[in-house]
Amino acid sequence: MVRLSATVSVCVLLGFSVAFISCKKKENERSERMMSPAPQLRAPVPRPTSLEDVALEKAMENFRAHWQQCGDSYLSIVERPGSETRIEELKGPRPYFPDDVNKPLTEADRLNGLTWKGVVFFNYGAMRRYDAREKSWSEWRPQGTARTGYWWLEITDKDGKWECKPWSPDQDDAMKFRKPLDCDKAPEINNAKPT
């Protein structure tokens, strides 16, 4: 019986020793982890830009070459020889791809070095014009239908070189004489600049 009691005592003592050593080891590991430098996080990998995204950026670059952003408005002046100067203000210009116009690249397009081609239209939330004779702005007009898109561009990417050009001859004529209007030169309405 004494032998059994001694064996049990040794086992219990051995069990406590193993548990104590195990706890000490875990405590040391935890302490080492807390004192070691934080793991280096990798920078997020940017989402690849699609060719459509690039085309929309190119369309906006073209738009900004003819329209000046002033707050939430865009101002432009059209000075065509032999015609009256026109000042226009747009709200909310939005480029989009008209589904019924854009078609996939053909084999001939690819052989000619095109990697993307399409048409981008711009819609807007509202528009008005300044009448220089009356010295007043017109009422705001809504966009209307998608077919009356205000700015139409044919955009191509050929061998890595992007090109924007007017989609129709009418647009070509309008773009030639249109330039951004400096915000400080915008006509005032009751001593207030365009909104």
NUZA-596192 format. One record per residue: residue number from 0; residue in one letter; z, y, x of N, C-alpha, C in turn. Coordinates in steps of 0.02 Angstrom, whole numbers, padded with zeros to 5 digits. Atoms other than C-alpha are relative to their C-alpha. Example, Ala and Ser with C-alpha at 12.3 -4.5 7.8 and 13.67 -1.06 7.14 Angstrom:
# residues 2
  num  residuo    n_c3    n_c2    n_c1   ca_c3   ca_c2   ca_c1    c_c3    c_c2    c_c1
    0        A   00000  -00059   00045   00390  -00225   00615   00000   00060   00045
    1        S  -00003  -00059  -00042   00357  -00053   00684   00037   00055  -00039
***
This chain:
# residues 195
  num  residuo    n_c3    n_c2    n_c1   ca_c3   ca_c2   ca_c1    c_c3    c_c2    c_c1
    0        M   00000  -00058   00041   00000   00000   00000   00000   00063   00044
    1        V  -00003  -00056  -00046   00040   00117   00144  -00069   00009   00031
    2        R   00066  -00003  -00030  -00127   00072   00219  -00050   00032  -00049
    3        L   00043  -00028   00052  -00217   00114   00055   00014   00074  -00007
    4        S  -00018  -00070   00006  -00123   00276   00043  -00024   00040   00060
    5        A   00023  -00034  -00060  -00167   00321   00223  -00076   00007  -00002
    6        T   00073  -00002   00005  -00351   00278   00191  -00022   00053  -00050
    7        V   00016  -00051   00050  -00354   00385   00035   00013   00069   00029
    8        S  -00016  -00065  -00029  -00270   00527   00129  -00054   00021   00050
    9        V   00053  -00015  -00049  -00399   00515   00269  -00064   00019  -00036
   10        C   00061  -00015   00038  -00541   00512   00143   00003   00069  -00032
   11        V  -00008  -00065   00032  -00472   00662   00050  -00005   00054   00053
   12        L   00002  -00048  -00054  -00446   00754   00214  -00071   00008   00027
   13        L   00070   00000  -00023  -00620   00707   00271  -00044   00037  -00050
   14        G   00038  -00034   00053  -00692   00766   00104   00010   00075   00001
   15        F  -00013  -00072  -00005  -00605   00934   00118  -00032   00030   00062
   16        S   00031  -00025  -00062  -00666   00953   00297  -00074   00008  -00008
   17        V   00072  -00004   00011  -00846   00916   00248  -00016   00058  -00047
   18        A   00010  -00054   00048  -00834   01035   00100   00011   00068   00033
   19        F  -00015  -00062  -00034  -00756   01170   00209  -00056   00018   00049
   20        I   00054  -00012  -00049  -00889   01151   00345  -00064   00019  -00037
   21        S   00060  -00014   00040  -01027   01151   00213   00003   00071  -00028
   22        C  -00007  -00068   00027  -00959   01310   00132  -00007   00052   00055
   23        K   00005  -00046  -00055  -00941   01395   00301  -00072   00007   00022
   24        K   00071  -00001  -00022  -01120   01347   00347  -00041   00042  -00049
   25        K   00037  -00039   00051  -01187   01419   00181   00018   00074   00005
   26        E  -00022  -00070  -00007  -01084   01577   00207  -00034   00033   00060
   27        N   00034  -00026  -00060  -01157   01599   00381  -00074   00012  -00013
   28        E   00072  -00008   00015  -01335   01572   00318  -00010   00062  -00044
   29        R   00005  -00058   00044  -01307   01701   00180   00010   00064   00039
   30        S  -00014  -00058  -00041  -01236   01824   00305  -00060   00016   00045
   31        E   00058  -00010  -00044  -01385   01799   00423  -00059   00029  -00041
   32        R   00054  -00026   00042  -01508   01829   00279   00011   00072  -00017
   33        M  -00015  -00069   00019  -01421   01989   00230  -00010   00048   00059
   34        M   00005  -00043  -00059  -01424   02055   00408  -00071   00001   00028
   35        S   00068   00001  -00027  -01604   02007   00446  -00043   00051  -00037
   36        P   00042  -00050   00033  -01741   02134   00409  -00034  -00029  -00062
   37        A   00034   00022   00062  -01822   02127   00238  -00070  -00024   00017
   38        P   00068   00024  -00014  -01983   02029   00232  -00051   00055  -00013
   39        Q   00052  -00050   00008  -02138   02136   00250  -00042  -00017  -00060
   40        L   00041   00009   00058  -02228   02158   00087  -00071   00023   00016
   41        R   00070  -00020  -00011  -02417   02163   00091  -00020   00053  -00050
   42        A   00026  -00051   00046  -02505   02312   00018  -00042  -00035  -00052
   43        P   00041   00032   00051  -02587   02269  -00147  -00074   00005   00018
   44        V   00072   00001  -00014  -02768   02220  -00128  -00035   00037  -00056
   45        P   00034  -00038   00054  -02875   02347  -00220  -00052  -00042  -00035
   46        R   00050   00035   00040  -02983   02283  -00360  -00069   00023   00023
   47        P   00067  -00021  -00022  -03164   02280  -00303  -00031   00046  -00053
   48        T   00033  -00047   00045  -03261   02424  -00378  -00066  -00031  -00021
   49        S   00062   00028   00024  -03401   02362  -00488  -00056   00053   00007
   50        L   00056  -00046  -00004  -03574   02438  -00477  -00001   00047  -00059
   51        E  -00003  -00043   00059  -03549   02504  -00653   00050   00057   00011
   52        D  -00049  -00053  -00015  -03393   02598  -00595  -00030   00052   00046
   53        V   00032  -00046  -00047  -03492   02673  -00451  -00051   00043  -00037
   54        A   00051  -00037   00038  -03633   02722  -00570   00033   00055  -00042
   55        L  -00035  -00051   00039  -03509   02813  -00683   00027   00056   00044
   56        E  -00023  -00052  -00048  -03435   02903  -00531  -00059   00045   00020
   57        K   00059  -00039  -00020  -03611   02957  -00478  -00022   00045  -00058
   58        A   00018  -00040   00058  -03647   03017  -00655   00047   00061  -00006
   59        M  -00047  -00055   00004  -03487   03122  -00654  -00011   00050   00057
   60        E   00016  -00046  -00055  -03533   03195  -00483  -00058   00044  -00019
   61        N   00059  -00038   00022  -03701   03247  -00555   00020   00051  -00053
   62        F  -00023  -00044   00054  -03616   03320  -00709   00037   00060   00030
   63        R  -00040  -00054  -00030  -03494   03421  -00602  -00042   00048   00042
   64        A   00044  -00045  -00038  -03639   03492  -00501  -00030   00053  -00046
   65        H   00029  -00047   00048  -03693   03581  -00662   00052   00031  -00047
   66        W  -00053  -00023   00045  -03528   03609  -00753   00064   00012   00040
   67        Q  -00063  -00017  -00034  -03366   03692  -00693   00058  -00018  -00046
   68        Q  -00059   00014   00040  -03201   03622  -00754   00047   00059   00003
   69        C  -00048  -00054   00007  -03085   03758  -00816   00053  -00024  -00050
   70        G  -00050   00029   00044  -02926   03681  -00886  -00028  -00064  -00030
   71        D   00028   00060   00032  -02981   03553  -01014  -00071   00012  -00026
   72        S   00069  -00016   00020  -03152   03636  -01037  -00046  -00006   00060
   73        Y   00053  -00003  -00051  -03315   03628  -00940  -00048   00055  -00019
   74        L   00044  -00057   00012  -03421   03786  -00924  -00064  -00005   00041
   75        S   00064   00001  -00034  -03604   03802  -00881  -00041   00060  -00024
   76        I   00045  -00055   00018  -03735   03939  -00878  -00071  -00023   00013
   77        V   00070   00017  -00007  -03921   03914  -00905  -00039   00066   00006
   78        E   00038  -00061  -00012  -04029   04051  -00829  -00073  -00020   00014
   79        R   00070   00019  -00005  -04211   04009  -00863  -00043   00062  -00003
   80        P   00044  -00059   00001  -04344   04139  -00819  -00037   00005  -00067
   81        G   00035  -00011   00063  -04417   04215  -00977   00041  -00019  -00061
   82        S  -00044   00019   00057  -04273   04151  -01085   00066   00036   00006
   83        E  -00065  -00031   00000  -04107   04220  -01135   00050  -00045   00036
   84        T  -00052   00037  -00035  -03960   04168  -01026   00047  -00031  -00052
   85        R  -00043   00037   00047  -03852   04037  -01113   00063  -00023   00037
   86        I  -00064   00025  -00026  -03668   04000  -01081   00026  -00051  -00050
   87        E  -00025   00053   00044  -03596   03838  -01149   00067  -00025   00025
   88        E  -00066   00029  -00015  -03423   03762  -01157   00004  -00068  -00034
   89        L  -00009   00068   00027  -03388   03576  -01180   00072  -00021   00006
   90        K  -00066   00032  -00003  -03229   03481  -01217  -00011  -00076   00001
   91        G  -00001   00074   00000  -03203   03299  -01172  -00065  -00034   00016
   92        P   00060   00038  -00016  -03365   03246  -01087   00017  -00071   00021
   93        R  -00013   00070  -00014  -03372   03056  -01078  -00066  -00036   00016
   94        P   00061   00039  -00015  -03505   02953  -00987   00006  -00070  -00031
   95        Y   00000   00069   00027  -03556   02787  -01064  -00070  -00030   00011
   96        F   00063   00036  -00007  -03692   02655  -01050  -00026  -00018  -00069
   97        P   00028   00019   00065  -03805   02644  -01203  -00028  -00072   00005
   98        D   00020   00071  -00003  -03826   02457  -01235  -00074  -00011  -00013
   99        D   00070   00013   00019  -03998   02472  -01312  -00050   00026   00051
  100        V   00046  -00027  -00051  -04071   02559  -01158   00004  -00040   00065
  101        N  -00010   00034  -00064  -03997   02468  -01009  -00019  -00074  -00004
  102        K   00023   00070  -00003  -04078   02302  -00963   00018  -00028   00069
  103        P  -00015   00029  -00066  -04038   02178  -00823  -00057   00013   00050
  104        L   00052  -00008  -00052  -04130   02196  -00658  -00051  -00056  -00005
  105        T   00054   00051  -00001  -04297   02107  -00649  -00007  -00026   00071
  106        E   00015   00026  -00067  -04356   02002  -00504  -00036   00053   00042
  107        A   00036  -00054  -00035  -04474   02146  -00458   00049   00054   00024
  108        D  -00051  -00049  -00020  -04325   02266  -00457   00036  -00022   00064
  109        R  -00037   00027  -00058  -04230   02154  -00335  -00044  -00001   00062
  110        L   00046   00002  -00057  -04383   02131  -00224  -00014   00071   00027
  111        N   00010  -00070  -00021  -04401   02321  -00220   00064   00031   00028
  112        G  -00061  -00024  -00031  -04223   02336  -00153   00052   00029  -00048
  113        L  -00049  -00026   00048  -04134   02388  -00314   00057  -00050  -00008
  114        T  -00058   00041   00014  -03957   02323  -00334   00032   00019  -00067
  115        W  -00024  -00021   00066  -03919   02422  -00492  -00047   00054  -00026
  116        K   00036  -00055   00033  -04014   02529  -00617   00023   00003  -00072
  117        G  -00021  -00008   00069  -03969   02600  -00784  -00001   00072  -00020
  118        V  -00002  -00067   00029  -03952   02750  -00896   00072   00013  -00021
  119        V  -00066  -00022   00021  -03790   02845  -00923  -00009   00060  -00045
  120        F  -00001  -00057   00046  -03769   02959  -01073   00070   00031   00003
  121        F  -00064  -00034   00007  -03631   03087  -01096   00008   00021  -00072
  122        N  -00019  -00029   00063  -03547   03123  -01259   00054   00051   00014
  123        Y  -00053  -00049  -00008  -03422   03261  -01287   00039   00005  -00065
  124        G  -00041  -00008   00060  -03282   03301  -01407  -00021   00059  -00042
  125        A   00021  -00061   00035  -03340   03477  -01452  -00038   00045   00048
  126        M   00040  -00046  -00041  -03460   03611  -01392  -00008   00066  -00037
  127        R   00017  -00065   00030  -03492   03795  -01420  -00041   00039   00051
  128        R   00041  -00043  -00043  -03609   03930  -01352   00022   00072  -00007
  129        Y  -00016  -00070   00000  -03583   04109  -01306  -00064   00039  -00015
  130        D   00056  -00042   00019  -03699   04235  -01388   00009   00068   00035
  131        A  -00008  -00061  -00040  -03724   04377  -01263  -00014   00063  -00042
  132        R   00015  -00059   00042  -03801   04495  -01394   00058   00017  -00044
  133        E  -00057  -00011   00045  -03658   04472  -01515   00066   00005   00037
  134        K  -00061   00002  -00041  -03532   04455  -01374   00055  -00041  -00034
  135        S  -00049   00044   00033  -03448   04310  -01463  -00021  -00073   00010
  136        W   00012   00072  -00005  -03432   04122  -01456  -00018  -00026  -00069
  137        S   00016   00034   00062  -03508   04011  -01589   00060  -00042  -00022
  138        E  -00051   00048   00023  -03401   03893  -01693  -00007  -00063   00042
  139        W   00003   00064  -00034  -03357   03728  -01611  -00041  -00049  -00041
  140        R   00040   00052   00033  -03480   03589  -01652   00022  -00068   00026
  141        P  -00016   00068  -00024  -03440   03403  -01647  -00061  -00031   00035
  142        Q   00054   00034  -00036  -03544   03283  -01543  -00058  -00020  -00044
  143        G   00054   00028   00039  -03643   03202  -01680  -00008  -00073   00017
  144        T   00011   00071  -00012  -03722   03032  -01656  -00009  -00013   00074
  145        A   00008   00019  -00070  -03734   02936  -01492  -00069   00017   00026
  146        R   00068  -00014  -00022  -03921   02967  -01486  -00010   00073   00019
  147        T   00005  -00070  -00020  -03889   03152  -01466   00043   00014   00061
  148        G  -00039  -00007  -00061  -03799   03122  -01301  -00022   00063   00037
  149        Y   00015  -00066  -00027  -03790   03287  -01209  -00030  -00002   00070
  150        W   00021   00004  -00070  -03824   03232  -01031  -00023  -00071   00012
  151        W   00028   00067  -00009  -03938   03085  -00994  -00025  -00008   00071
  152        L   00019   00010  -00070  -03958   03016  -00819  -00026  -00071   00011
  153        E   00023   00065  -00024  -04059   02875  -00745   00030  -00007   00070
  154        I  -00035   00010  -00063  -03958   02804  -00601  -00023  -00065   00031
  155        T   00021   00060  -00036  -04017   02682  -00469   00039  -00006   00066
  156        D  -00027   00015  -00067  -03944   02600  -00314  -00053  -00042   00035
  157        K   00053   00035  -00037  -04081   02554  -00193   00021  -00002   00073
  158        D  -00020   00011  -00070  -04032   02481  -00026   00062   00041   00018
  159        G  -00063  -00035  -00013  -03859   02562  -00042  -00004   00076  -00009
  160        K   00007  -00072   00011  -03926   02736  -00083  -00004   00013  -00076
  161        W  -00002  -00015   00071  -03878   02800  -00256  -00040   00063  -00015
  162        E   00039  -00058   00021  -03992   02920  -00348   00011   00011  -00075
  163        C  -00006  -00020   00070  -03966   03015  -00511  -00057   00047  -00015
  164        K   00052  -00047   00021  -04109   03097  -00601  -00001   00002  -00076
  165        P   00002  -00006   00073  -04138   03160  -00778  -00040  -00058  -00030
  166        W   00033   00056   00033  -04188   03023  -00899  -00063   00022  -00037
  167        S   00059  -00024   00037  -04314   03133  -00992  -00023   00066   00029
  168        P   00025  -00065  -00024  -04426   03282  -00949   00039   00060  -00027
  169        D  -00040  -00055   00028  -04325   03393  -01066   00065   00010   00039
  170        Q  -00062  -00003  -00038  -04167   03352  -00971  -00014   00028   00070
  171        D   00018  -00024  -00067  -04255   03385  -00805  -00005   00076  -00001
  172        D   00008  -00072   00006  -04301   03560  -00862   00068   00034  -00009
  173        A  -00067  -00030   00013  -04125   03595  -00927   00043  -00002   00063
  174        M  -00043   00006  -00059  -04042   03533  -00767  -00022   00047   00057
  175        K   00025  -00044  -00053  -04153   03638  -00653   00031   00069  -00004
  176        F  -00023  -00069   00010  -04088   03800  -00727   00074   00005  -00018
  177        R  -00071   00001   00019  -03909   03747  -00766   00043  -00003   00063
  178        K  -00047   00003  -00056  -03766   03783  -00648   00071   00012  -00026
  179        P  -00069  -00011   00022  -03576   03787  -00658   00015   00074  -00006
  180        L  -00022  -00070   00009  -03500   03948  -00722   00071   00006   00025
  181        D  -00066  -00011  -00028  -03352   04010  -00622   00048   00019  -00057
  182        C  -00049  -00012   00053  -03196   04010  -00732   00016   00074  -00008
  183        D  -00017  -00072   00004  -03161   04193  -00689  -00055   00042  -00031
  184        K   00056  -00037   00028  -03332   04245  -00752  -00015  -00019  -00073
  185        A   00010   00021   00069  -03316   04162  -00922   00012   00058  -00047
  186        P  -00010  -00054   00050  -03335   04281  -01070   00068  -00008  -00034
  187        E  -00065   00002   00033  -03172   04328  -01151  -00009   00006  -00075
  188        I  -00002  -00006   00074  -03132   04310  -01334   00067   00030  -00016
  189        N  -00063  -00033   00016  -03001   04432  -01394   00048  -00002   00059
  190        N  -00039  -00001  -00062  -02941   04446  -01214   00026  -00068   00022
  191        A  -00021   00068  -00020  -02923   04257  -01198  -00060  -00037   00028
  192        K   00054   00040  -00030  -03027   04145  -01085  -00013  -00061  -00045
  193        P   00013   00061   00039  -03110   03990  -01158   00058  -00050   00009
  194        T  -00057   00046  -00001  -02982   03858  -01201  -00021  -00069   00023
***
